[in-house]
Amino acid sequence: MRTLVVLPTYNEILNVESMLRALRNSVPAANILVVDDGSPDGTGKKAIELAEELECIDVLQRGEKSGLGGAYRAGFAWGIEHGFDHFVEIDCDFSHDPATLPTLLAAAETHDVVIGSRYVKGGHIPQWTFLRRFISRGGNQYASIMLGLKVADSTAGYRVYSKDALERIGYQTVSANGYGFQIEMTYRARRAGVSIIEVPISFTDRELGESKMSGAIVGEALFLVTEWALFRPFGRMPH
């Protein structure tokens, strides 16, 4: 299968080279698309330099920071236009281990959506405190119950989608960002009836650079889950 790794970046100058080299070693047959949101630290420029050295890397430069969801939508559209049939979501900060990607891609041979999950048997978050794990898992359980997801880790950002799944989901009209983007994609996938599987991963916090997570992103996700749940009996999304 023709696989495109979509790698959103914003101020990831400390990680982008290591991540691109790690991805090239882990999945040498895959193509990589760096979607850079106008990083002022030179991430996009560095990615272009590496694309000249390494094989099968393209860089999509956007003018300004407009959120994780927007970066993935742009990356998916680019990939579909260029004939790819499987699409990987992965963070540039090494919270998702590139060495695990072949396992996710193997599962994608028989499933439309593969989620790298922290909360199925075999999943680990070694650096998190009990309170942080409790809040995260509680939020995932809330989303699963309210929306009927039957997924343990709907906020996970390490995923593989088939082209068919993206088209049936209607990714172009997914409006949320951050946690909300991942939950909305999961919700739409479940409603569309595509096959979903969770594969255990080990999730680690970034060591270099600054986290993009914020209270506003978490708050957006909780608000949207509640809103979608209210519209669920009517069989439609509120937007």
GUPA-177590 format. One record per residue (C-alpha): y, x, z; residue in one letter. Coordinates in steps of 0.25 Angstrom, whole numbers. Last residue first. Layout:
BEGIN
v Y	u X	w Z	rest a
...
This chain:
BEGIN
v 87	u -89	w 49	rest h
v 81	u -97	w 60	rest p
v 67	u -94	w 55	rest m
v 58	u -105	w 51	rest r
v 46	u -113	w 55	rest g
v 53	u -124	w 63	rest f
v 45	u -121	w 75	rest p
v 49	u -106	w 74	rest r
v 64	u -109	w 75	rest f
v 65	u -107	w 90	rest l
v 56	u -95	w 89	rest a
v 65	u -89	w 79	rest w
v 77	u -90	w 88	rest e
v 69	u -85	w 100	rest t
v 64	u -73	w 92	rest v
v 78	u -70	w 87	rest l
v 85	u -70	w 100	rest f
v 74	u -60	w 106	rest l
v 75	u -51	w 94	rest a
v 91	u -51	w 94	rest e
v 90	u -47	w 109	rest g
v 81	u -35	w 106	rest v
v 91	u -30	w 95	rest i
v 103	u -33	w 104	rest a
v 96	u -25	w 115	rest g
v 95	u -13	w 107	rest s
v 85	u -5	w 99	rest m
v 91	u 6	w 89	rest k
v 85	u 17	w 97	rest s
v 93	u 30	w 97	rest e
v 88	u 43	w 91	rest g
v 75	u 52	w 94	rest l
v 64	u 48	w 103	rest e
v 61	u 34	w 99	rest r
v 53	u 26	w 108	rest d
v 38	u 25	w 105	rest t
v 29	u 14	w 100	rest f
v 14	u 16	w 99	rest s
v 7	u 7	w 89	rest i
v -3	u -4	w 89	rest p
v -5	u -12	w 75	rest v
v -1	u -26	w 75	rest e
v -5	u -35	w 63	rest i
v 2	u -46	w 55	rest i
v -4	u -54	w 44	rest s
v 7	u -62	w 36	rest v
v 8	u -77	w 40	rest g
v 23	u -78	w 36	rest a
v 26	u -83	w 50	rest r
v 20	u -71	w 56	rest r
v 27	u -62	w 47	rest a
v 41	u -69	w 50	rest r
v 39	u -68	w 64	rest y
v 35	u -53	w 63	rest t
v 47	u -50	w 54	rest m
v 56	u -58	w 64	rest e
v 50	u -50	w 76	rest i
v 53	u -36	w 69	rest q
v 67	u -40	w 65	rest f
v 70	u -45	w 79	rest g
v 66	u -32	w 85	rest y
v 77	u -25	w 77	rest g
v 83	u -34	w 66	rest n
v 82	u -49	w 63	rest a
v 86	u -55	w 49	rest s
v 72	u -56	w 42	rest v
v 77	u -62	w 29	rest t
v 72	u -51	w 20	rest q
v 59	u -50	w 27	rest y
v 54	u -63	w 21	rest g
v 41	u -62	w 29	rest i
v 33	u -66	w 17	rest r
v 40	u -54	w 9	rest e
v 38	u -44	w 21	rest l
v 23	u -48	w 23	rest a
v 20	u -47	w 8	rest d
v 27	u -33	w 8	rest k
v 17	u -29	w 19	rest s
v 24	u -25	w 32	rest y
v 21	u -14	w 41	rest v
v 27	u -12	w 55	rest r
v 33	u -4	w 66	rest y
v 45	u -12	w 71	rest g
v 38	u -19	w 83	rest a
v 45	u -31	w 87	rest t
v 34	u -41	w 85	rest s
v 24	u -33	w 94	rest d
v 13	u -42	w 99	rest a
v 12	u -51	w 87	rest v
v 7	u -66	w 87	rest k
v 21	u -69	w 82	rest l
v 22	u -84	w 87	rest g
v 37	u -83	w 87	rest l
v 40	u -86	w 102	rest m
v 27	u -79	w 107	rest i
v 28	u -67	w 98	rest s
v 43	u -65	w 101	rest a
v 41	u -66	w 116	rest y
v 29	u -57	w 116	rest q
v 37	u -47	w 108	rest n
v 49	u -48	w 118	rest g
v 39	u -46	w 130	rest g
v 33	u -34	w 123	rest r
v 47	u -28	w 122	rest s
v 51	u -31	w 136	rest i
v 38	u -27	w 143	rest f
v 38	u -14	w 135	rest r
v 52	u -11	w 140	rest r
v 49	u -14	w 154	rest l
v 36	u -6	w 154	rest f
v 43	u 6	w 149	rest t
v 41	u 11	w 135	rest w
v 37	u 25	w 131	rest q
v 22	u 22	w 127	rest p
v 24	u 10	w 119	rest i
v 9	u 8	w 114	rest h
v 1	u -1	w 105	rest g
v -14	u 0	w 106	rest g
v -16	u -15	w 109	rest k
v -4	u -23	w 103	rest v
v 10	u -22	w 109	rest y
v 16	u -10	w 102	rest r
v 13	u -15	w 88	rest s
v 15	u -9	w 75	rest g
v 15	u -21	w 67	rest i
v 8	u -23	w 53	rest v
v 12	u -35	w 44	rest v
v 4	u -39	w 32	rest d
v -9	u -35	w 37	rest h
v -22	u -28	w 30	rest t
v -16	u -15	w 24	rest e
v -5	u -16	w 34	rest a
v -15	u -12	w 45	rest a
v -17	u 2	w 38	rest a
v -1	u 3	w 37	rest l
v 0	u 1	w 52	rest l
v -10	u 12	w 55	rest t
v -4	u 21	w 45	rest p
v 10	u 19	w 52	rest l
v 5	u 25	w 66	rest t
v 9	u 39	w 62	rest a
v 23	u 34	w 60	rest p
v 24	u 31	w 75	rest d
v 34	u 20	w 78	rest h
v 44	u 23	w 89	rest s
v 47	u 35	w 79	rest f
v 62	u 32	w 78	rest d
v 61	u 28	w 63	rest c
v 55	u 14	w 66	rest d
v 45	u 9	w 57	rest i
v 43	u -3	w 48	rest e
v 33	u -1	w 36	rest v
v 32	u -9	w 23	rest f
v 20	u -12	w 14	rest h
v 20	u -16	w 0	rest d
v 31	u -7	w -6	rest f
v 36	u -10	w -20	rest g
v 50	u -4	w -20	rest h
v 57	u -18	w -19	rest e
v 48	u -21	w -7	rest i
v 52	u -8	w -1	rest g
v 67	u -10	w -2	rest w
v 66	u -24	w 3	rest a
v 57	u -19	w 15	rest f
v 67	u -8	w 18	rest g
v 79	u -17	w 17	rest a
v 73	u -27	w 27	rest r
v 69	u -16	w 36	rest y
v 83	u -11	w 37	rest a
v 89	u -24	w 39	rest g
v 79	u -27	w 50	rest g
v 82	u -14	w 57	rest l
v 97	u -17	w 58	rest g
v 109	u -16	w 49	rest s
v 114	u -1	w 51	rest k
v 123	u 2	w 39	rest e
v 123	u 6	w 24	rest g
v 108	u 5	w 21	rest r
v 101	u 17	w 16	rest q
v 87	u 15	w 10	rest l
v 80	u 29	w 10	rest v
v 67	u 31	w 3	rest d
v 55	u 40	w 7	rest i
v 43	u 42	w -2	rest c
v 41	u 57	w -1	rest e
v 48	u 66	w 9	rest l
v 59	u 76	w 5	rest e
v 69	u 68	w -2	rest e
v 66	u 56	w 7	rest a
v 69	u 66	w 19	rest l
v 83	u 68	w 14	rest e
v 85	u 53	w 12	rest i
v 81	u 51	w 26	rest a
v 90	u 61	w 31	rest k
v 102	u 54	w 24	rest k
v 98	u 40	w 30	rest g
v 97	u 46	w 44	rest t
v 111	u 52	w 43	rest g
v 116	u 49	w 57	rest d
v 125	u 38	w 52	rest p
v 112	u 29	w 48	rest s
v 116	u 20	w 37	rest g
v 105	u 10	w 40	rest d
v 93	u 19	w 34	rest d
v 81	u 12	w 28	rest v
v 71	u 24	w 26	rest v
v 60	u 19	w 16	rest l
v 47	u 26	w 17	rest i
v 36	u 26	w 7	rest n
v 21	u 27	w 12	rest a
v 10	u 36	w 7	rest a
v 13	u 47	w 18	rest p
v 11	u 37	w 29	rest v
v 11	u 46	w 42	rest s
v 16	u 59	w 36	rest n
v 28	u 52	w 29	rest r
v 31	u 43	w 41	rest l
v 32	u 55	w 50	rest a
v 41	u 62	w 40	rest r
v 50	u 50	w 39	rest l
v 50	u 48	w 54	rest m
v 53	u 63	w 57	rest s
v 65	u 63	w 47	rest e
v 70	u 49	w 52	rest v
v 70	u 52	w 67	rest n
v 82	u 60	w 72	rest l
v 91	u 54	w 60	rest i
v 87	u 40	w 64	rest e
v 101	u 34	w 64	rest n
v 97	u 21	w 58	rest y
v 84	u 21	w 51	rest t
v 74	u 10	w 45	rest p
v 61	u 16	w 40	rest l
v 53	u 7	w 30	rest v
v 40	u 13	w 27	rest v
v 35	u 8	w 14	rest l
v 21	u 6	w 10	rest t
v 14	u 5	w -3	rest r
v 0	u 0	w 0	rest m
